């Protein structure tokens, strides 16, 4: 028996996103990942002062705004040949890491957990799926207690970000050339005290809860595999080597690790609502929206490495760095994200100790008449790229390729499914009227529809529509 269902809006993700699947004999046989909005930030940036870019691009998303400030600032630093002072690089790392850690904790408890255990039968938790819980009563009680604590820890991590970023979301602490807030003893001491509490929560709550979830739902270590190609741009600034990263870039292809060639990155749009459909590198990319009937079904483009589909995120970073060596499944993604959360939080302790009160945090500069540059860096959900061209001291070209654009892309010019589409194919669905399995696989990729698209639209939905 064949059945097609449409899920939208897709809840417990960041932003707006829509999904269609085809189910035959209770197994997903095809899927369509659909960005239902158009992101116009690249067009808005044209004609602006280049120094505006790290601030304006943060408005793409509230959950990971520091990521856009970070990569936008690096694109400008590459374009203008700027060296960031050591203190500035460390502060950028601390601001971004605070955001990453709170985002990973939030993802596990608030987005993932409701797919596996029932939350209290009251607002805002209901309605929920119908499924048999596998965790013991004691295990469920522990996770629910940690669910509440996770909200407090996430807030505390945001407050840590504010110490050096001024505000959140959309901080004012990251800009081209360095940072804005110089460190002093009081800031360092306060940040360190709050960080210690966050690390304790990760060690005592997040890690055992992640392990318990994997032990209860072992089949999800086999479900949700995509193309098994992984890519990372590297992550965190190396304060001692300008423009280098502490975490290396690389790809996993055919089971082996290779160096990444950024010139192979391109975007395709044959199944997207844009005028141009030829593969283009982001520095030559075009953002000309054109709604069309027929093949296109998403406002998300299809980034590719050469002609191949790649997945990105914490799992890619962990495997490329040989920190994780299991598989490519939904539960592997969840496990790798938790492992990275603990690793990054511990790294933050070292960066905090390296700060030097009184040392510079920023390098001043003049905007050149013309320049171009690209920023490549991994962020919460994977590899983020900003490409900028400056003419007459103004932005003349800007392109942004986000992790969710890669992970949740539609088909490319060759008709290959995007990573999430492929991950869903083969997933069994016990009850198509209550498709909890779709949510489990999809949310393992930590979808951020806001980053992939911008401006809302609601037309074009079909099939039987659900909200999950």
Phi, psi and omega per residue, in radians:
X1 nan 2.245 -3.121
X2 -1.774 2.436 -3.141
X3 -2.545 2.403 3.061
X4 -1.993 2.303 3.085
X5 -2.267 2.648 3.133
X6 -2.092 2.259 -3.093
X7 -1.995 1.992 3.139
X8 -3.061 2.432 -0.042
X9 -1.235 2.577 3.133
X10 -1.485 1.951 -3.030
X11 -1.507 3.019 -3.099
X12 0.910 0.731 2.882
X13 -2.295 3.103 3.063
X14 -1.696 2.103 3.110
X15 1.556 -2.875 -3.071
X16 -1.868 2.417 -3.105
X17 -2.829 2.683 -3.047
X18 -2.397 2.568 -3.077
X19 -2.432 2.389 3.021
X20 -2.132 2.443 3.107
X21 -2.380 2.684 3.027
X22 -1.978 2.275 -3.089
X23 -2.079 2.226 3.064
X24 -2.172 2.173 -3.139
X25 0.896 0.784 3.072
X26 1.107 0.484 3.046
X27 -2.348 2.359 3.107
X28 -1.221 2.179 -3.126
X29 -1.935 -0.221 3.080
X30 -2.808 2.753 -3.106
X31 -2.656 2.641 3.119
X32 -2.334 2.024 3.112
X33 -1.620 2.165 -2.959
X34 -2.227 2.059 2.913
X35 -1.449 2.064 -3.048
X36 -1.639 0.172 -3.106
X37 -2.252 2.874 3.072
X38 -1.977 2.195 3.083
X39 -1.601 2.099 -3.078
X40 -1.900 0.272 -3.061
X41 -1.058 -0.635 -3.134
X42 -1.062 -0.643 3.136
X43 -1.307 -0.656 3.134
X44 -1.096 -0.561 -3.073
X45 -1.316 -0.349 -3.114
X46 -1.071 2.319 3.126
X47 1.495 -0.024 -3.121
X48 -1.566 2.804 2.981
X49 -1.081 2.286 -3.113
X50 -0.973 -0.514 -3.121
X51 -1.202 -0.232 3.082
X52 -1.315 -0.407 -2.966
X53 -1.018 -0.802 3.136
X54 -1.079 -0.462 3.117
X55 -1.464 -0.803 -3.072
X56 -1.229 -0.667 -3.114
X57 -1.159 -0.404 3.071
X58 -1.082 -0.430 -3.099
X59 -1.280 -0.077 3.029
X60 -1.044 -0.670 -2.988
X61 -2.662 2.508 3.094
X62 -1.603 -0.372 -3.068
X63 -1.430 -0.470 -3.107
X64 -2.394 0.704 -3.045
X65 -1.105 -0.595 -3.134
X66 -1.067 -0.517 -3.138
X67 -1.076 -0.744 -3.130
X68 -1.225 -0.658 3.066
X69 -1.062 -0.730 -3.094
X70 -1.115 -0.856 -3.048
X71 -1.346 -0.600 3.049
X72 -1.095 -0.755 3.126
X73 -1.110 -0.650 3.114
X74 -1.178 -0.672 3.096
X75 -1.035 -0.748 3.125
X76 -1.208 -0.683 3.108
X77 -1.098 -0.684 3.064
X78 -1.165 -0.696 -3.127
X79 -1.163 -0.659 -3.035
X80 -1.764 0.091 -3.139
X81 0.968 0.883 -3.120
X82 -1.670 2.461 2.996
X83 -1.811 2.179 3.138
X84 -1.471 2.264 3.085
X85 -1.024 2.678 -3.079
X86 -0.983 -0.785 3.109
X87 -1.043 -0.689 -3.135
X88 -1.129 -0.723 3.115
X89 -1.134 -0.722 3.132
X90 -1.114 -0.733 3.137
X91 -1.172 -0.694 3.054
X92 -1.018 -0.774 3.117
X93 -1.065 -0.736 -3.097
X94 -1.194 -0.704 3.093
X95 -1.085 -0.898 -3.096
X96 -1.148 -0.737 -3.122
X97 -1.104 -0.651 3.072
X98 -1.029 -0.748 3.135
X99 -1.192 -0.723 3.141
X100 -1.102 -0.824 -3.084
X101 -1.123 -0.768 3.123
X102 -1.149 -0.604 3.123
X103 -1.163 -0.714 3.117
X104 -1.155 -0.736 3.106
X105 -1.111 -0.784 3.125
X106 -1.055 -0.744 -3.118
X107 -1.056 -0.814 -3.078
X108 -1.126 -0.887 -3.023
X109 -1.396 -0.690 -3.002
X110 -1.646 -0.477 -3.107
X111 -1.785 -0.760 -3.053
X112 -1.459 -0.890 -2.999
X113 -0.938 -0.732 3.140
X114 -1.105 -0.200 3.040
X115 -1.412 -0.210 -3.022
X116 -2.165 -0.416 3.054
X117 -2.339 2.655 -3.133
X118 -1.444 2.244 3.067
X119 -1.494 2.993 -3.120
X120 -0.930 2.547 -3.088
X121 -1.426 1.037 3.069
X122 -2.677 2.906 3.133
X123 -1.155 2.537 0.079
X124 -1.619 0.276 -3.010
X125 -1.436 -0.511 -3.115
X126 -1.705 2.792 -0.021
X127 -1.335 2.758 -3.138
X128 -2.253 3.053 3.088
X129 -1.172 2.893 2.954
X130 -1.906 2.032 3.107
X131 -2.803 2.821 3.129
X132 -1.480 2.149 3.114
X133 -1.325 2.500 -3.121
X134 -1.911 -0.339 3.124
X135 -1.269 2.591 3.102
X136 -1.142 2.839 3.109
X137 -1.032 -0.671 3.129
X138 -1.179 -0.729 3.124
X139 -1.139 -0.707 3.106
X140 -1.114 -0.763 -3.139
X141 -1.056 -0.719 3.122
X142 -1.094 -0.784 -3.118
X143 -1.150 -0.690 3.117
X144 -1.129 -0.657 3.067
X145 -1.129 -0.720 3.120
X146 -1.228 -0.510 3.064
X147 -0.991 -0.788 -3.139
X148 -1.200 -0.702 3.120
X149 -1.156 -0.552 -3.122
X150 -1.060 -0.615 3.109
X151 -1.101 -0.716 3.136
X152 -1.171 -0.742 -3.122
X153 -1.179 -0.697 3.101
X154 -1.068 -0.731 3.099
X155 -1.105 -0.738 3.141
X156 -1.083 -0.700 3.109
X157 -1.151 -0.615 3.031
X158 -1.126 -0.668 3.106
X159 -1.159 -0.600 3.048
X160 -1.102 -0.750 3.098
X161 -1.002 -0.708 -3.090
X162 -1.133 -0.508 -3.130
X163 -0.958 -0.741 3.140
X164 -1.888 -0.207 -3.092
X165 -1.841 -0.191 3.076
X166 1.514 -0.722 3.132
X167 -2.840 2.882 3.025
X168 -2.723 2.486 -0.022
X169 -1.254 3.087 3.103
X170 1.110 1.115 -3.063
X171 -1.201 2.832 3.081
X172 -1.940 0.247 -3.057
X173 -1.622 -0.273 -3.103
X174 -1.929 2.250 3.068
X175 -2.674 2.907 3.111
X176 -1.059 2.233 -3.128
X177 1.803 -0.177 3.110
X178 2.525 -2.336 -3.066
X179 -2.253 2.993 -3.089
X180 -1.881 -0.367 -3.025
X181 -1.923 1.967 3.111
X182 -1.280 2.529 -3.139
X183 -1.354 2.595 2.954
X184 -2.445 3.041 -3.032
X185 -1.056 -0.680 -3.106
X186 -1.159 -0.764 3.136
X187 -1.116 -0.758 -3.119
X188 -1.112 -0.771 -3.127
X189 -1.127 -0.776 3.141
X190 -1.121 -0.802 3.128
X191 -1.032 -0.780 -3.105
X192 -1.123 -0.681 3.121
X193 -1.107 -0.768 3.139
X194 -1.206 -0.646 3.126
X195 -1.112 -0.689 3.134
X196 -1.025 -0.712 3.116
X197 -1.167 -0.681 3.128
X198 -1.123 -0.740 3.140
X199 -1.107 -0.716 3.115
X200 -1.057 -0.722 3.122
X201 -1.119 -0.748 -3.127
X202 -1.097 -0.778 -3.113
X203 -1.202 -0.713 -2.992
X204 -1.631 -0.313 -3.083
X205 -2.131 -1.076 -3.034
X206 -1.042 -0.835 -3.055
X207 -1.155 -0.864 3.093
X208 -1.147 -0.567 3.102
X209 -1.181 -0.662 3.085
X210 -1.124 -0.754 3.123
X211 -1.103 -0.735 -3.141
X212 -1.115 -0.688 3.134
X213 -1.109 -0.781 3.128
X214 -1.116 -0.639 3.128
X215 -1.214 -0.557 -3.118
X216 -1.412 -0.479 -3.061
X217 -2.196 1.088 -3.037
X218 -1.116 -0.456 -3.096
X219 -1.140 -0.360 3.139
X220 -1.368 -0.004 2.911
X221 -1.450 -0.088 3.044
X222 -1.994 -0.364 -3.081
X223 -1.641 2.647 3.025
X224 1.531 0.268 3.087
X225 -1.305 2.429 3.109
X226 -1.769 -2.234 -3.059
X227 -1.516 -0.117 -3.139
X228 1.174 0.304 2.976
X229 -1.752 2.267 -3.092
X230 -2.192 2.596 3.118
X231 -2.506 2.475 3.031
X232 -2.442 2.477 3.109
X233 -1.569 -0.057 -3.005
X234 1.608 2.797 -3.029
X235 -2.561 2.549 3.116
X236 1.275 2.362 -3.140
X237 -1.250 2.421 2.974
X238 -1.482 1.957 -3.057
X239 -1.159 -0.302 -3.099
X240 -1.684 -0.288 -3.112
X241 -2.267 1.716 -3.099
X242 -0.918 2.395 3.104
X243 1.238 0.118 3.038
X244 -1.817 2.796 -3.106
X245 -1.959 2.636 3.070
X246 -1.276 -0.687 3.071
X247 -1.678 2.268 -3.020
X248 -1.340 2.762 3.002
X249 -1.466 2.939 3.088
X250 2.810 2.986 3.084
X251 -2.289 2.739 2.972
X252 -2.027 2.074 3.139
X253 -2.437 2.302 -3.108
X254 0.948 0.611 3.076
X255 1.421 -0.061 -3.107
X256 -2.051 2.704 3.127
X257 -1.562 2.415 3.085
X258 -2.362 2.765 3.011
X259 -1.207 2.622 3.131
X260 -1.555 2.386 3.051
X261 -1.938 1.804 -3.037
X262 -1.092 -0.377 -3.128
X263 -1.241 -0.219 3.116
X264 -1.495 -0.136 -3.121
X265 -1.323 2.272 3.098
X266 -2.565 2.850 3.075
X267 -2.059 2.405 3.123
X268 -2.103 2.679 -3.002
X269 -2.515 0.447 -3.134
X270 -1.113 -0.518 3.129
X271 -1.882 0.353 3.134
X272 -2.099 2.779 -3.068
X273 -1.482 1.134 3.101
X274 -2.365 2.705 -3.037
X275 -1.162 -0.716 -3.060
X276 -1.692 2.380 3.112
X277 -2.157 0.142 3.098
X278 -1.422 2.539 3.119
X279 -1.081 2.237 -3.128
X280 -2.357 2.443 2.981
X281 -1.169 2.588 -3.071
X282 -0.978 -0.584 -3.134
X283 -1.195 -0.313 3.051
X284 -1.944 0.102 -3.041
X285 -1.128 2.789 3.139
X286 -2.201 2.509 3.063
X287 -2.186 1.439 -3.130
X288 -2.085 1.675 -3.073
X289 -1.144 2.428 3.108
X290 -2.679 1.779 3.129
X291 -1.228 2.253 -3.079
X292 -2.340 2.525 2.988
X293 -1.434 2.711 3.080
X294 1.928 -2.265 -3.035
X295 -1.103 -0.790 -3.058
X296 -1.063 2.501 3.121
X297 -2.530 0.194 -3.098
X298 -2.635 2.613 3.000
X299 -1.523 -0.004 3.061
X300 -1.573 2.347 3.054
X301 -1.370 -3.133 -3.115
X302 -2.110 1.561 3.067
X303 -1.205 2.518 3.127
X304 -2.471 2.683 3.026
X305 -1.815 1.812 -2.921
X306 1.184 -2.099 3.087
X307 -1.931 0.117 -2.985
X308 -1.804 2.712 3.114
X309 -1.565 2.301 -3.134
X310 -2.216 2.589 3.066
X311 -1.884 2.653 -3.140
X312 -2.480 2.926 3.139
X313 2.375 -2.948 -3.128
X314 -0.986 -0.640 3.133
X315 -1.095 -0.756 3.106
X316 -1.059 -0.784 -3.134
X317 -1.109 -0.719 -3.109
X318 -1.182 -0.707 -3.120
X319 -1.259 -0.762 3.125
X320 -1.047 -0.634 -3.110
X321 -1.549 0.087 3.125
X322 1.052 0.605 3.062
X323 -1.665 -0.201 -3.090
X324 -2.624 2.380 -3.009
X325 -2.432 0.530 -3.106
X326 -1.611 -1.709 -3.047
X327 -2.448 -2.752 -2.965
X328 -2.153 0.423 -2.972
X329 -1.505 3.123 3.092
X330 -1.059 -0.818 -3.117
X331 -1.251 -0.500 3.036
X332 -1.099 -0.684 3.111
X333 -1.095 -0.769 -3.130
X334 -1.125 -0.779 -3.131
X335 -1.112 -0.787 -3.130
X336 -1.098 -0.638 3.135
X337 -1.133 -0.726 3.119
X338 -1.176 -0.731 3.084
X339 -1.032 -0.730 3.131
X340 -1.166 -0.611 3.128
X341 -1.014 -0.816 3.129
X342 -1.171 -0.746 -3.124
X343 -1.067 -0.815 -3.105
X344 -1.154 -0.729 3.133
X345 -1.037 -0.695 3.101
X346 -1.218 -0.615 3.068
X347 -1.062 -0.638 -3.107
X348 -1.057 -0.588 3.108
X349 -1.038 -0.729 3.136
X350 -1.182 -0.774 3.137
X351 -1.075 -0.676 -3.124
X352 -1.095 -0.719 -3.136
X353 -1.172 -0.422 -3.088
X354 -1.464 -0.199 3.136
X355 -1.091 2.475 -3.131
X356 -2.077 1.799 3.062
X357 -0.984 2.322 -3.133
X358 1.667 -0.353 3.117
X359 -1.390 2.663 -3.074
X360 -1.137 2.642 3.095
X361 -2.068 -0.078 -2.986
X362 -2.581 2.490 3.027
X363 -1.937 2.058 3.137
X364 -1.287 2.750 -3.089
X365 -2.774 2.806 2.999
X366 -1.809 2.458 3.115
X367 -1.298 2.169 3.095
X368 -1.242 2.819 3.140
X369 -1.108 -0.689 3.121
X370 -2.519 2.557 -3.141
X371 -3.005 2.848 3.000
X372 -2.608 2.626 -3.120
X373 -2.896 2.858 3.126
X374 -2.320 2.522 3.049
X375 -1.972 2.173 3.115
X376 -2.105 2.142 3.116
X377 -2.814 2.490 3.012
X378 -1.374 2.505 3.085
X379 -2.263 -2.788 -2.991
X380 -0.878 -0.949 -2.986
X381 -1.674 -0.016 3.118
X382 2.473 -2.671 -2.986
X383 -1.405 2.177 -3.136
X384 -2.033 2.409 -3.094
X385 -2.329 2.262 2.997
X386 -2.089 2.321 3.132
X387 -2.174 2.285 -3.056
X388 -2.351 2.495 2.982
X389 -2.233 2.342 -3.104
X390 -2.018 2.274 3.063
X391 -2.318 2.324 -3.099
X392 0.926 0.682 3.086
X393 1.152 0.264 3.096
X394 -2.190 2.733 3.095
X395 -1.226 2.125 3.095
X396 -1.867 -0.284 -3.141
X397 -2.688 2.371 3.082
X398 -2.588 2.319 3.081
X399 -2.374 2.469 -3.136
X400 -2.219 2.225 3.068
X401 -2.109 1.992 -3.017
X402 -1.752 2.855 3.108
X403 -1.014 -0.743 -3.124
X404 -1.192 -0.466 3.037
X405 -1.085 -0.684 3.053
X406 -1.217 -0.975 -2.987
X407 -1.192 -0.590 -3.053
X408 -1.963 0.465 -3.114
X409 -1.193 2.742 2.969
X410 -1.358 -2.963 3.066
X411 -1.100 2.678 3.126
X412 -1.691 -2.976 -3.083
X413 -1.126 -0.371 3.097
X414 -1.590 0.001 -3.127
X415 1.455 0.161 3.128
X416 -1.323 2.367 3.093
X417 -1.142 2.654 2.984
X418 -1.204 2.999 -3.036
X419 -1.046 -0.832 -3.105
X420 -1.199 -0.682 3.081
X421 -0.986 -0.798 -3.132
X422 -1.182 -0.637 -3.134
X423 -1.104 -0.549 -3.125
X424 -1.332 -0.541 -3.100
X425 -1.109 2.245 -3.104
X426 1.686 -0.122 3.131
X427 -1.326 2.201 3.081
X428 -1.296 2.493 3.104
X429 -2.179 1.872 -3.062
X430 -1.093 -0.752 -3.112
X431 -2.350 1.812 -3.127
X432 -1.033 -0.349 3.080
X433 -1.414 -0.167 -3.089
X434 -2.514 1.140 -2.894
X435 -1.425 1.134 -3.117
X436 -1.042 -0.561 -3.105
X437 -1.101 -0.585 3.122
X438 -1.112 -0.762 3.111
X439 -1.106 -0.696 -3.124
X440 -1.090 -0.807 3.142
X441 -1.217 -0.808 -3.072
X442 -1.099 -0.792 -3.074
X443 -1.260 -0.270 3.086
X444 -1.104 -0.386 3.121
X445 -1.575 0.001 3.078
X446 0.900 1.134 -3.074
X447 -1.098 2.385 3.010
X448 -2.237 1.535 -3.117
X449 -1.126 -0.474 3.138
X450 -1.088 -0.707 -3.128
X451 -1.236 -0.593 -3.081
X452 -1.322 -0.526 -3.067
X453 -2.487 3.055 3.094
X454 -2.435 -2.565 3.078
X455 0.195 2.111 -2.969
X456 -1.340 2.588 3.003
X457 -2.594 2.652 -3.043
X458 -2.222 0.046 -3.095
X459 -1.460 2.837 2.997
X460 1.598 0.136 3.120
X461 -1.413 2.556 3.125
X462 -2.621 -3.061 -3.027
X463 1.149 -3.105 3.078
X464 -1.350 2.225 -2.971
X465 -1.724 2.377 3.112
X466 -2.244 2.806 3.015
X467 -2.101 2.125 3.117
X468 -2.315 nan nan
